[in-house]
Amino acid sequence: MQIIGDLYLNVTTLLVGVGTLVAYALYRSTRRPAGFPPGPAALPLVGNIPQLYFAKSPLQVFKELWQKYGAVYSLKFATANFVVLNTIDVVKEALIKKAAVFAGRPKSYSIGLLTDGFKDIAFSTYGPQWRYQRKLGHTAIRHFTQEGRFEPIVFSVTPGIAQILDEMGDKPFAPKWTIGRIVYNVLATLCFAKTYEFNDPDLLNWIDLNTEFTKVFGGGIPGDFMTIFQYIPTPTDTKFRHLLKRVKQMYQEEFQRHRQTFDPENIRDFVDSLLLTQKENIEAGEEGADCLTDTHLVQTVMDIFGAGTDTTIITLHWAVLLMTEYPELQEKVAMEIDEVIGHDRMPSLTDRGSLPFTEATLLEIFRYGPVAPLGVPHSVMEDTTLCGYKLPKKTTVMINHMALHFSPAEWEEPDKFKPERFLNEDGQLPAKLPESLLPFGTGRRVCLGEDFAKKEVFLLFTWLFSRYTFYKVPGKEEETVLRLNKELAFAYQLYDDIEVCVKKRL
């Protein structure tokens, strides 16, 4: 009996001890660090994930939290601490005044797989190697985005899209992937010196693969939230790895083809320019030049291609839908392009500055429909403070671009689409744009492809709306093309199947 009693006591003591540890762990998983920004209550282990996952519109949740907590608030995703910045003043304090401290990137399971162990530019953390790799990529892409050189690349694809749009007649169509074929062709020409026919099966398969991969990746990988799922082959993880292998294979094959046929006297595209820049830097003995492997270079190409396609496709899709919704603005854009450019030549980057209303419309599209509403997360490189709060090292920081772009304190009638907000009394663009307009981020991690994307969008937008008028499907004029009315900006649900019609102007 004594043995049984002792055993019972030991088991009871063990269970109480384990229970106490579990309870303490659960308690710790809901607590914020001392001096941390306020935020909604977190559930044990999962944090605020259910609050966002089960919401009809996650961005609406971010909007409500911004309105409740103001400039800075915090969230917990599982047991990780996140901070969300919502005003331009606090964004400047973090990304400009303390640029190096906030220049890190958080590490996650899926990003590690995507980037071959953080060997890219967009997601690798800040440091000497990152600075050299970014400089290399920037130098290479600059060769192809100069005035007079960039326009032929963009307009090499317009005959194919013109043929498709000319044949539409009154037939309704969903414009997103028609636009997608334009943009993929531009990037294929820029990066790989390849131009596809618009119905080429290889092009369509490429778009389908990237679309499917983005959908799976954007839906969240379980291993990013719970470490245990990094070792359990869930269906989502298995599909993600399968698609990722196919995506990487395409880039690796193109890179190896360029490596084998590289001729420094004949630079065909961005990959060649990247190889040439690396070669010149190694020969010049530039520090860090010999540290980048072929994997780093492939990842740099993936960065440029991925950013260049997604940014431009989404922006031009917004453009078509918004111009369809506001035909009077579309006509004003078209008339200005007619007056300045005319019908006898293609648009040029030299036309920037001569089309104030058209450029104001593009700025309003960037404001109204940011491509990445929460940007790419930053990570704090060391213990620091922000807005009076204490942020421990490795805290993840997100910039709420929707709050910046729709703040009543920064914008008059922010929910309305008003290009004229960017024009001065003389009808011209001001010398300085509003600080709260940050579609490409700011600071040391500002988007590498910002200049490229702005130039590409300008050329394609002016070409499209000088030659075509997009309008609502006959019989459905009373239906809003955007479907979401006042909640559009925060719901951010641009359905791929929204249909419009198009007719030729010229």
C-alpha positions in Angstrom: 0.0 0.0 0.0 2.9 2.3 0.8 4.4 1.7 -2.6 1.1 2.4 -4.3 0.7 5.5 -2.2 4.2 6.8 -3.1 3.6 6.0 -6.7 0.3 7.9 -6.7 2.0 10.8 -5.0 4.8 10.8 -7.5 2.4 10.6 -10.5 0.2 13.4 -9.0 3.3 15.5 -8.4 4.5 14.9 -12.0 1.0 15.8 -13.4 0.8 18.9 -11.3 4.3 19.9 -12.4 3.5 19.3 -16.1 0.2 21.0 -15.8 1.9 24.0 -14.2 4.5 24.2 -16.9 1.8 23.9 -19.6 -0.3 26.6 -17.9 2.7 28.9 -17.7 3.6 28.3 -21.3 0.0 29.1 -22.4 0.1 32.2 -20.2 3.4 33.3 -21.7 2.1 32.7 -25.2 -0.6 35.3 -24.7 1.6 38.0 -23.1 3.3 40.9 -24.8 6.9 41.9 -23.9 7.2 44.7 -21.4 6.7 48.1 -22.9 5.3 46.6 -26.1 2.6 48.4 -28.2 -1.0 47.5 -27.2 -3.2 45.3 -29.3 -6.1 42.8 -29.2 -6.1 40.0 -26.7 -4.3 36.9 -28.0 -5.4 33.3 -27.7 -3.0 30.7 -26.2 -0.6 29.2 -28.7 -2.4 30.6 -31.8 -2.4 34.2 -30.9 -4.5 36.5 -33.2 -4.4 34.1 -36.2 -8.1 33.1 -35.8 -9.1 36.8 -35.7 -7.7 37.2 -39.2 -8.1 33.7 -40.7 -11.9 33.6 -40.1 -12.5 37.2 -41.0 -14.5 37.9 -44.3 -11.9 40.6 -45.0 -8.6 40.5 -43.1 -7.8 44.0 -44.2 -11.0 45.2 -42.6 -9.7 43.8 -39.4 -6.4 45.7 -39.8 -8.5 48.8 -40.5 -10.6 48.4 -37.3 -7.4 47.8 -35.3 -5.8 50.9 -36.8 -8.9 53.0 -35.9 -8.9 51.6 -32.4 -5.2 51.7 -31.5 -3.9 54.5 -33.7 -0.3 54.8 -35.0 1.1 51.6 -33.6 -0.4 48.3 -32.4 0.7 44.7 -32.0 -0.5 41.3 -32.9 0.7 37.7 -32.1 0.9 35.1 -34.8 1.2 31.9 -32.9 3.8 32.9 -30.3 5.6 35.5 -32.5 5.2 39.2 -31.9 4.2 41.5 -34.8 4.0 45.3 -34.8 1.9 47.3 -37.3 2.7 50.9 -38.3 -0.2 53.0 -39.5 0.9 56.7 -39.8 3.6 58.3 -41.9 5.3 59.9 -38.9 5.9 56.5 -37.2 6.9 54.9 -40.5 9.5 57.7 -41.1 10.8 57.2 -37.5 11.3 53.5 -38.2 12.4 53.3 -41.8 14.2 56.7 -42.3 15.5 57.8 -38.9 16.4 54.3 -37.8 16.8 52.8 -41.2 19.5 50.2 -40.4 17.8 49.0 -37.3 14.6 48.3 -39.1 16.2 46.9 -42.3 16.1 43.3 -41.3 13.8 40.6 -42.6 12.0 38.0 -40.5 12.9 34.4 -41.3 10.1 31.9 -42.1 9.9 28.3 -43.1 8.3 28.9 -46.5 10.5 31.9 -47.4 13.6 29.8 -46.6 12.5 27.2 -49.1 11.5 29.8 -51.7 14.9 31.6 -51.5 17.2 28.6 -51.1 18.1 29.7 -47.6 17.6 33.5 -48.0 19.9 34.0 -50.9 17.7 36.6 -52.7 17.3 40.3 -52.3 13.7 40.8 -51.3 13.7 38.5 -48.2 17.4 38.2 -47.2 18.4 40.1 -44.1 20.3 43.4 -44.2 24.1 43.2 -44.3 27.2 43.5 -46.5 26.3 40.7 -48.8 22.8 42.0 -49.2 24.1 45.4 -50.1 26.4 44.1 -52.7 23.8 41.8 -54.2 21.2 44.6 -54.4 23.8 46.9 -56.0 24.6 44.2 -58.5 20.9 43.8 -59.4 20.3 47.5 -59.5 23.2 48.1 -61.9 22.1 45.2 -64.2 18.5 46.3 -64.5 19.5 50.0 -65.0 21.1 49.1 -68.3 17.7 48.2 -69.7 15.5 50.8 -68.3 17.1 53.9 -69.8 15.1 56.1 -72.1 15.3 54.9 -75.7 16.2 51.4 -74.7 13.3 50.4 -72.5 10.5 51.5 -74.9 11.4 48.9 -77.6 11.3 46.1 -75.0 7.8 47.1 -73.8 6.3 47.9 -77.2 7.7 44.7 -78.8 4.7 42.9 -77.3 1.9 45.4 -78.1 1.1 44.1 -81.7 0.1 40.8 -80.2 -2.2 42.3 -77.6 -3.6 44.8 -80.1 -4.7 41.9 -82.3 -6.5 40.3 -79.4 -8.2 43.5 -78.3 -9.1 44.5 -81.9 -10.9 41.2 -82.3 -13.0 41.5 -79.1 -15.8 43.5 -80.6 -18.6 43.7 -78.1 -17.6 40.4 -76.4 -17.2 40.7 -72.6 -13.9 39.5 -71.3 -12.0 39.4 -68.0 -9.0 41.7 -68.5 -6.7 40.5 -65.8 -4.9 37.7 -67.7 -5.1 39.5 -71.0 -3.0 42.1 -69.2 -1.0 39.3 -67.6 0.1 38.1 -71.0 1.4 41.6 -71.9 3.4 41.8 -68.7 4.8 38.3 -68.8 5.9 38.9 -72.3 7.6 42.2 -71.3 9.5 40.5 -68.5 10.4 37.5 -70.6 11.9 39.8 -73.1 13.7 41.9 -70.5 15.1 38.9 -68.5 15.5 36.2 -71.1 15.3 37.8 -74.5 12.3 35.7 -75.3 9.1 36.8 -76.9 6.0 34.6 -77.0 3.0 34.6 -79.2 0.0 35.6 -77.0 -1.6 32.1 -77.2 1.7 30.2 -76.9 1.0 27.2 -74.7 4.4 27.7 -72.9 3.4 31.3 -72.0 0.0 30.2 -70.8 1.4 27.3 -68.8 4.0 29.6 -67.2 1.2 32.1 -66.1 -0.9 29.2 -64.8 2.0 27.8 -62.8 2.9 31.1 -61.2 -0.7 31.9 -60.5 -1.3 28.5 -58.8 2.0 28.9 -56.8 1.1 32.4 -55.7 -2.3 31.2 -54.6 -0.9 28.4 -52.5 1.9 30.5 -51.1 -0.4 33.4 -50.3 -2.8 31.1 -48.5 -0.3 30.4 -45.8 2.0 27.4 -45.2 1.3 25.6 -41.9 5.0 25.4 -41.1 5.3 29.2 -40.9 3.0 29.2 -37.9 3.7 26.0 -36.1 7.2 24.5 -36.1 5.8 20.9 -35.8 4.3 21.3 -39.3 7.7 21.7 -40.8 8.3 18.0 -40.2 4.8 16.8 -41.0 4.0 16.6 -44.8 0.6 18.3 -44.9 -1.2 18.5 -48.2 -0.5 22.3 -48.4 3.2 21.8 -47.8 3.5 19.0 -50.3 1.7 21.1 -53.0 3.9 24.1 -52.2 7.1 22.1 -52.5 5.9 20.5 -55.8 5.0 23.9 -57.4 8.2 25.5 -56.1 10.3 22.9 -57.6 8.7 23.5 -61.0 9.0 27.3 -60.7 12.7 27.1 -59.8 13.5 24.7 -62.5 12.3 27.2 -65.2 14.6 29.9 -63.8 17.5 27.6 -63.4 17.3 26.2 -66.9 17.2 29.8 -68.3 20.1 30.8 -66.2 22.2 27.9 -67.2 21.4 28.5 -70.9 22.7 32.1 -70.4 25.8 30.9 -68.5 26.7 28.6 -71.3 26.1 31.1 -74.2 27.3 34.2 -72.4 29.2 36.7 -74.6 30.3 39.9 -72.9 30.3 41.7 -76.2 26.6 40.8 -76.9 24.4 41.5 -73.9 21.0 40.2 -74.7 19.0 40.8 -71.6 18.9 41.2 -67.8 20.5 37.8 -67.1 23.4 38.6 -69.4 23.8 42.1 -67.8 23.9 40.4 -64.4 26.6 38.0 -65.5 28.6 40.9 -67.1 28.3 43.1 -64.0 29.5 40.2 -61.8 32.4 39.5 -64.1 33.5 43.2 -64.2 33.3 43.4 -60.4 35.3 40.3 -59.9 38.0 41.5 -62.3 38.0 44.9 -60.5 38.5 43.2 -57.2 35.3 44.7 -55.7 34.7 43.3 -52.2 31.9 40.7 -52.1 31.9 40.1 -55.8 33.2 36.5 -55.5 30.8 35.6 -52.7 27.7 35.3 -54.8 27.0 31.9 -56.2 24.8 31.0 -59.2 22.0 30.4 -56.7 22.2 34.0 -55.6 22.1 35.2 -59.2 19.1 32.9 -60.0 17.3 34.3 -56.9 18.0 37.8 -58.1 16.4 37.0 -61.5 13.4 35.5 -59.6 13.1 38.7 -57.6 13.0 41.0 -60.6 10.6 38.8 -62.6 8.3 38.1 -59.7 8.1 41.8 -58.6 7.9 43.0 -62.1 4.9 40.8 -63.1 2.8 41.0 -59.9 3.2 44.7 -59.4 2.3 45.6 -63.0 -0.5 43.1 -63.5 -2.3 44.2 -60.4 -1.8 47.9 -61.1 -3.0 47.7 -64.7 -6.0 45.6 -63.6 -6.9 48.3 -61.1 -6.4 50.8 -64.0 -8.8 49.1 -66.4 -11.5 48.5 -63.7 -11.3 52.1 -62.4 -11.3 53.7 -65.8 -14.3 51.5 -66.7 -16.1 52.7 -63.5 -15.3 56.4 -64.2 -15.6 56.8 -68.0 -15.4 60.6 -67.7 -11.9 60.3 -66.3 -11.0 57.7 -68.9 -12.0 60.2 -71.6 -10.0 63.0 -70.0 -6.9 60.8 -70.0 -7.4 59.8 -73.6 -7.8 63.4 -74.8 -4.7 64.5 -73.0 -2.7 61.7 -74.6 -4.1 62.6 -78.0 -3.1 66.3 -77.5 0.4 65.6 -76.3 1.4 62.4 -78.1 -1.0 62.2 -81.0 -1.6 59.2 -83.2 1.6 59.1 -85.2 4.0 57.7 -82.6 4.2 55.5 -79.6 4.4 56.9 -76.0 7.9 57.5 -74.7 9.4 58.0 -71.2 10.3 61.5 -72.4 6.5 62.2 -72.3 6.6 62.1 -68.5 6.0 65.6 -67.2 3.9 66.5 -70.2 0.8 64.5 -69.2 -0.1 65.9 -65.8 -3.6 64.5 -65.6 -2.6 61.1 -66.9 0.3 60.9 -64.4 -2.0 62.1 -61.6 -4.4 59.3 -62.5 -1.6 56.8 -62.3 -0.6 58.1 -58.9 -4.2 57.8 -57.7 -4.3 54.2 -58.9 -1.2 53.5 -56.9 -2.8 55.1 -53.9 -6.2 53.5 -54.2 -5.0 50.0 -55.0 -1.6 49.3 -53.4 -0.2 46.0 -54.7 1.0 44.9 -51.3 -1.4 46.4 -48.7 0.9 45.4 -45.8 4.2 45.5 -47.7 7.0 43.0 -47.1 7.6 42.6 -43.3 10.7 44.1 -41.7 12.6 42.7 -38.7 14.2 44.7 -35.9 18.0 44.1 -36.0 18.6 45.1 -32.3 16.6 46.1 -29.2 15.2 49.6 -29.9 12.3 51.9 -29.3 9.6 53.3 -31.5 7.0 55.9 -30.7 7.9 55.4 -27.0 7.4 51.6 -27.1 10.1 49.0 -26.6 10.7 46.6 -29.4 13.0 43.6 -28.8 15.4 42.3 -31.4 13.7 40.2 -34.1 10.3 41.8 -33.7 8.5 41.7 -37.0 7.3 45.1 -38.2 4.6 45.6 -41.0 3.7 48.8 -42.7 0.0 49.3 -43.2 -0.1 50.9 -46.6 -3.9 51.0 -46.6 -3.8 53.1 -43.4 -1.2 55.4 -45.1 -3.2 55.7 -48.3 -6.7 56.1 -46.8 -6.0 58.2 -43.7 -8.5 61.2 -43.4 -5.7 63.1 -41.7 -3.6 62.9 -44.8 -6.1 62.7 -47.7 -9.3 64.7 -48.4 -12.1 62.2 -49.0 -9.7 59.3 -49.1 -12.4 56.7 -50.1 -13.0 58.5 -53.3 -11.0 58.0 -56.5 -9.9 61.6 -57.3 -6.8 62.0 -59.6 -7.1 65.8 -59.2 -5.8 65.5 -55.6 -2.3 65.2 -57.1 -2.6 68.4 -59.2 -1.9 72.0 -58.1 -3.9 75.1 -58.9 -2.2 75.3 -62.3 -3.2 71.7 -63.2 0.4 70.5 -62.9 2.0 67.8 -60.7 3.6 69.4 -57.7 7.4 69.3 -57.2 6.9 67.1 -54.1 4.3 64.3 -53.7 2.5 63.6 -50.4 4.7 61.7 -48.0 2.0 59.2 -47.2 2.0 57.8 -50.8 4.3 54.8 -50.4 3.2 52.1 -52.9 6.8 50.8 -53.1 7.9 51.3 -49.5 10.7 53.6 -48.3 14.1 53.4 -46.6 16.8 50.9 -47.3 14.4 48.2 -48.3 12.5 50.2 -50.8 11.4 48.0 -53.7 14.4 47.3 -56.1 12.0 47.4 -59.1 10.3 50.7 -58.3 11.8 52.6 -61.2 11.2 49.7 -63.6 7.6 49.2 -62.5 6.7 52.9 -62.8 8.2 53.2 -66.3 6.5 50.0 -67.5 3.1 51.0 -66.1 3.4 54.5 -67.6 4.2 53.2 -71.1 1.5 50.4 -71.1 -1.2 52.7 -69.5 -0.7 55.5 -72.0 -0.6 53.0 -74.9 -3.7 51.2 -73.8 -5.9 54.2 -73.2 -4.8 56.1 -76.2 -6.0 53.3 -78.4 -8.9 51.7 -76.6 -11.9 52.6 -74.5 -13.0 50.1 -71.9 -16.6 50.1 -70.8 -19.2 48.2 -68.8 -20.9 45.1 -70.2 -24.1 46.3 -72.0 -27.2 45.6 -69.9 -25.1 45.6 -66.7 -24.3 49.4 -66.6 -25.9 49.7 -63.1 -23.6 47.1 -61.6 -20.5 48.5 -60.2 -17.5 47.0 -62.0 -15.7 46.9 -58.7 -18.6 45.2 -56.9 -17.4 46.4 -53.5 -18.5 50.0 -53.3 -17.4 51.8 -50.1 -15.5 48.7 -48.8 -13.5 48.3 -51.9 -10.3 49.7 -50.7 -10.1 47.6 -47.5 -11.7 44.5 -48.8 -9.1 44.3 -51.6 -10.9 41.5 -53.4 -10.2 42.1 -57.1 -12.0 39.2 -58.6 -10.2 37.7 -61.6 -13.5 37.1 -63.4 -14.8 40.7 -63.5 -15.7 41.3 -67.2 -15.6 44.5 -69.3 -15.9 45.3 -72.9 -13.4 47.2 -75.2 -13.6 49.2 -78.4 -10.9 50.7 -80.6 -10.5 54.5 -80.5 -8.2 54.9 -83.5 
